[in-house]
Amino acid sequence: MTVLRLPTGLMLAIAILVGATLRDRWSAGAGSAPASAPATQPGAKGGQWLIFRGTPALTGIAPGALPDNLKLLWKFKTEGKVKSSAAVSGGRVFVGSDDGLVYCLDLADGKKLWSYKTGDSVEAPPLLVKGLVVVGSDDSFLYCLDANTGQLKWKYETGSKILGSATSAPSPGGDRTWVLAGSYDSKLHCVDLATGKSVWTYVTDNYVNGTPVVLDAQAAFGGCDGLVHVVSVRTGEKVRTVEAGSYVGASIAVVGKIAYVGQIEGPFYALDLQTGKTLWTVEGEEFGFLSSAAVTDKQVVVGCRDKKVHCWDRQTGKDLWAFRAGGPVDSSPVLVGGKVVVGSEDGRLYVLSLADGKKLWSYEIGDTISASPAVVDGKVIIGSEDGFVYVFGAGK
């Protein structure tokens, strides 16, 4: 995942006290809530991981299965830390690095096919849409590149760095594609994919770090202003906001009308986006959540800064299991074939049993893993702060 780095002084200056429950923040005439999606959210399609978390609902579910014993197939060296999470399509891996480059690599052998230089670190995960790569940079620009050649199509300037993945949505008439991306200028930007021109901007009261979820004609995302925002894709106007108590640095996962997300000061919430009510809360003590949750029909799985991967019942929030890693878990887990794949600041990549949280496999990279895995056709693609992109799969 993309990790929100917050200085202690800044946190103390603008932290908001967390209440025991959340309160409604309805605006008069706000409009309708996001329409309910099917109870079972689809996973990423085979051979593709087009967006951060793999699915439009950001639920972190990959199809297929993983081999019992993963082997390192290849690794690719960049000149900076790799905190960007990869996107994959057509046998190609797209990923950013703190060296300011966006890379396109061959999934089969790790050969570099092209790279594009931005003006600063690229922590944001790329979005793949209609043969294009859309990715933000710390230089405040959103870039649109040709996926085959890396040629720049356009770049769009926001007021500050972009750390989260963009997402796409059809225009109201369905004849165009729009791209939505949050920025540290405290805005959600809507940009026309074909032209790179601004359609609208939505203003919040603090940084926007995560990836927005598009549900029919509405977008939902968490902000560092302590709110979950629901916005009309058509107009960019507020539909409603729901309080989350403090910074929401993670991306929210949505199943039906329910959003699942944790915040920086500890609690994790299941929020009904239609009523604004809290369905359940798990207290995180003094430890917070920067990991984005993976969600099935029955479980919610998320990493925490308490050095654990937690699994709760999706309906009640009841604790099912917890796995202790050797460091904070800011990486966002991916679920595939009854397994959980996740990295940790302890420098290890883990595969756990979804049923009981037992460790099935691990690999010691040796440096912080803050990126989140992409899982495609039995392969795990993940970056590390040692500067490498790693790919694991079935060995010969």
N, C-alpha and C positions, 0 to 999 in steps of 0.2 A: 504494500500500500504506500500511499504518499503520507509521510508523517508530519504532523503539525509540530513545529519547534517553537515553544513558548518560553521566553525568559521569565524567571521567577517573579521579578518585579512587575512585569506586565500582568501576570496572572493575578497577583495580589491586588493590583490597582483596579482591575475591572471584573474580577470574579463575582459571580452572583450566587447568593446563598441558595442552596438546594432545598426545596420544600419536600415534605413527605410524599405529596402527590402533585401532579401537574394541574394547572388551571386552564380553563378555556380562554382563548384569545380571539373570539369571533369578532369580525368586523361587520357592521350593519350592511345588509345586502351583499354579503360576500359571495354568494353563489353556491353551486352544488359541490359536493365533495368528489374526490376521484372515484370513478366507477370501480366496482369490485372486479378484480381479476379472478381467474380460475383458482380454486383452492390449491391446486398443484402448479407451481410455477415451472415453466420449461427451463431446462438447462441449456448451456451453450451447444450449438450444433457441432457434430463431429468435424474435426479438422479446423475449427474456428474458435477464436477467443477474441472477439471484436472490440470489447469494451472492458474496462476495469470491472472485475467480479464476474465477467463472462456472460451475464444475462442482462436483458433490459431492466429487470427488476432488481438487479445487483444482489442476487441471492447466492452467488458463489458456488453454483452447482455445475459440474462437468459430466458429460455422458461417458459411458464406457467403464473401463476398469484400469487399474494399475498393476503391473507385475509385483509379485510378492517381494522380490529383491531388486530394487532399482540400482542401476549402474550409471556412473558418470559417462555420458556419451561424448560430450565436448564442453569446453568453456572458452569464452571469448573475452579478451582483455580490452577494457576501455581505459581512458586516462583519468577517470574520476570515479567517485562512489556511484553505485547503481542503486538508487532508491526508487526509480521508476519501475512500475509493474508492466510486463510485456503484453502486447497484443499479437495475435497469430492468425494468419490466413494464407491460403495458397502455398503452404510449405515455407512460409517466411515469418521471421520473428521481427517485430518492431519494438524498439525500446529506447529510452533516453538515458543519459548519463550526466553526472555533474561536470563532465568535461565540456558540456554545452552542445553535444552532438545528439542527433536522433539517428539511430542505426537501423539498417535493414540487414538481417542475417539469414543465411540458409538454414532452415530447421534441421536438415539432414546432417550437415557437417560443421555448422558454425561459421562458414565462410562469409566475409562481409560482402554484401552486394552493392550497397551504397551507404553514404552517411550525409547528413545535412547539418551545417553549423548554425546554431542560434547564438544569441548574444549573452547567454548565461546558462546556468545549470538547468537541466531538464529532469525534474523530479516527477512531472505529471505523466501518468500512463497515456499512451496514444489511444485514439479512437479510430477505428477503421470503418469507413462508410463510402460506398459507391466508388471503389477504386482509389480512394484518397486516404491520407493519414492526417488527422487533425490532432495537434498536440500543443500544449502550453509550455512556456518557458519562464524561468525566473526573471527574464528581461522584460516581462509584462506583455509579451506578444503571444497571440494564438496563431499557430502556423498551419497552413494547409499544403500538403505535399502530395505529389503523384506517387502512389504506392509502388509502381514499377520502377520509376527512375529516380525518385527523390527530388524532382524538380519542384521549385516553389510555385504554387498557384496563387496564393495570396497570404498576407499576414495582417492580423487585426490587433490594434493596440488597445489594451486596457490600462488602468491606472496603476497597476502593481503586479506582482508575480502571480503566476497561475500554477498551483500545485496539484489540483485535482484533474481527473479525466473529464473531457467533454462528453456530452451525449447528443444524440440526434433525435429529431421529431419532424413529422410532416407538417408543412404549413397548413393553415386552416382550409385552403382550397385543395390541398393534396397534390398540387402541381410542383411544389418546391420542397427542398429539405432544409431545415434550420438546425443549427448547432447551438447548444446551450453549454456555457462554461462559467464557473465561478472564479472570482479573482480576489486577491488581497486588497483590492480597492473597495471592498465591501459591496460588490455588485454581482448579480447574475446577468451575464450577457447573452443575448440571442443574436446570432449572426447567420446570414444567408450563406449556405454552403457553396453555391455557385459563384457568388460575387465577393464574399468576404465583407459585405457591408452590414452595418448594424441594423437590426430590425427593432429591438427595444432593449432597455436595461431596467433591471429591478434593483432597488437600493435597499440594503440591510444596514444594521448598525455596527457591523464588525466584519472581519474577514470571512470569506466563503472558501472553505478548504476542500470540501468533499465533492463527489460527483452527483449531479441531480438525477432523480428518477422521473421518467415521463410516464404518466398514467393517463391514457386517452389524451384529453386536451389540457392536462394540468401537469405541472412539474413540482416535485417535492424535494427538499434538501435541508440539511441542518446547517446552522450558521454559528459563528463564534460570538454572536450576540445572545446565545442561549435559547434560540428559537428553532423550531422546525417550521419552515415556510412552505406554503402551498400557493402556487402562482399559476395564473392562466397562461398557457402557451400562446394563445391567440393574441393577447394584448400586453402581457407582462405585468398585469395588475395583480395585487394580492387577493387571493381567495380567502385565506385565513393563516394565522400563525398559532402554533401550539408551544407552550413553554417547556423547555428542557432543563432549566435551572442554571446551566453554565455552558461553556464552550462545547459545541458539537464539531469535533474535528474529523470524525469518521463519516463515511457515506452511509445513508440509511438503506436497509433492505426492506422490500415491501412484498407481502403476500396478501392478496385481496386488498382490503382497505387498511391493513395493519402495518405500521412501520416499526422496525426493530433497530434500535440504535443506543449506544452508550455515549456518555459525555466525560469530559476531562476530569471532573471532580469525583467521579465514582459511580453514580447510579446508572443502570442499564434499564431501558424502558421498552415496553410494548405499547404503542400509541395508536389509538383509533383515529385515523385522519378524517373520518366523516363526522365524528362527534367531538373530537378533541380530548377525549377521556383517556386516562391511563388504565390499561387493562391489568398490567402487573409491573412491578419494579423489583430489581435486584440491586441491593446496595453494594457498592464497590469499596467500602471503607475509605481509606485514604488513597486508594489506587483507582485510576481512571481508565477509560477506554479510548484508544486511538485506532484499534482494529475494527474493521467493518465485519458484521456478522454474516455467517452462512446460514440459510434457513431452509428447512424441509417442511413437509406437512406436520411433522411431529417434534422436530428439534430446532433449537437455536444454538449455534456454535460460534464462539468469539474468543479472541485473544484479549488478555488484560495485562496491565502494567504490574499486576501482583505476581507475575511470572507464571501465570496459569492459562491454560486453554479451558474454557468453561463450556459445558453443554447443559441446557435447560429445556424443560418441556415447553413447547411453543404455546400451548394453550394457557398454562398456569404460571410459568416461570420457575417451577420446581426444579431443584438441582438434580441432575441425572448423573453427572460425573465431572471431575476436574483433573486435568493432567498438569503436573508441575514441570516446567522447563527450567533452564538454568539462568534465565534472564527475562526481562519484560517481553511481552508478545504484542508488538504493534503490527506485525504482519497479519493480513486478513486470511483466514482459513478458506480452503476450497474443499468441497465434498465431492468424492468420486468413488463409485462402486463400493460403498460401505466404509470408505476410508476418509480421513481428514489429513490434508496436506497443509503445513504451516511452518513459517520460519520464526526465529527468535533472536533477540539481541545476544544470546549466548553463542551465536555463530553456528547454530545447527539448524538443518532442515529436518522436520519430523513428519512421519506418517503414523497416524494413530487409528485405532479402531473406532468407528463411529458408534458402535454398540456400547462400548464400555470405557473408551478413552485410553486403553492400554497401548503402549508404544509398540509398533510393529517394525519400525525401521527408522534410522536416523543417519545423517551424513554431516560430518564436522567440516564446515567451510572455514571456520576460525575467525570470522569477523561478523559484525552485526548484520542481520538480515531484517531490514525494515520494509523491503519490497514484499509484495504479495505474489503467490505463485499463479501462473497460468497453466492449465492442464489441457492438453490436446492429444488425442489418439494415443493414450498411454504414456505420454511424455510430460515431464514437469519442467517448466521454464521459470527460472527465478534469478534475480540479480542480488548482489551482495555489496556491502560497503567496502569490500576489498577491491572493487573495480571490475569484477568479472560478471559475465552472464553465464549461468550454468544450465545445462540441459541433461536431465536424467531420464532413463528409459530402460527397456529390457536389454540386457547385455547379450553378446553372442557367446 
